[in-house]
Amino acid sequence: MTTTEVPRSIDARGMPCPGPLMSLIGAIREGSVDDVIEVLSSDEGSKTDIPAWVQKAGHDLVDVVMDDGFARFIVRKAR
């Protein structure tokens, strides 16, 4: 999946934990079911925090792509 296919992208690179996760939670709350949100994060904690929260909250982690110095999390709002 490329960035152009993702309707909402949050660039949280350089933001310390829990910023990237909080940004994702805010976007999920604002979104509708089946919305796809991308989060770009350079924070190491996001690699575990975001997938754990997505599973706990009942949404879908579509993909995690490791890029140069950051991770790209693709999340679909499921409920």
N, C-alpha and C positions, 0 to 999 in steps of 0.2 A: 504494500500500500504506500502510495506516495503522499506527500504533504498536500498536493492539489486535490486529492480525493477525500481529505479530512475537512469537514466543514468548520471545525473550531480547533485552533491550535493555540496552546499556551506555552510561551517561551519562558520557562522558569530556570533557565541556565544561570548559574551564579547565585541563585537564591538558596539560602541555607534551609535545612530541615527545620520545621515541617512545612515550609512555604510551598513547595511543589504539590504536596498532597493536599494542603488546604485550598490551593487554587483549583485543583481537580474537583474537590468536594463542592466548591462553590459553583463550578461549571455544571456539574451533574445536577445540582439542585435547580439551576436555572433552565436546564435542558428538558427535552421531551424524551419519552421512551424511543429507543433505537437511534438516538443521536450518537454520533461518533466524535470523540474528543481525543486530541493528541496532546501529550504533555512532554516537553523537552526538559530534561533535568540533568544537571551535572553533579548533583548531590548524591554521594554514595548511598546514603540511607534510603533514597527513593527506590533503589533496586529491590529492596525488601518491603518497604513501607507501602508503596503504591500497589503492588500485586496482592499483598495481604489485605489491604483495605478493600480493594475491588472485590475480592472473593467474599470477605465478611459482609459487605454491603449488598451482595447478590447481583453485581454487574458482570460484564464480560470483558476479560482482558484479551483483546483481539491479537495483539502482537507486542513484543518488546524488541526493539532493534538497537543494538549497540552501535553508536556512531563515534566519531573522533572526539573523545573527551566528554561525551554525554550519552544518555539513553533516551530513546523515543518510545513512549508508552502510548498505545492505541487502545482506547477504552470505549465500549458501547454501553449506553445506559439501558439496563434491562427491565427496570420497573419504575 
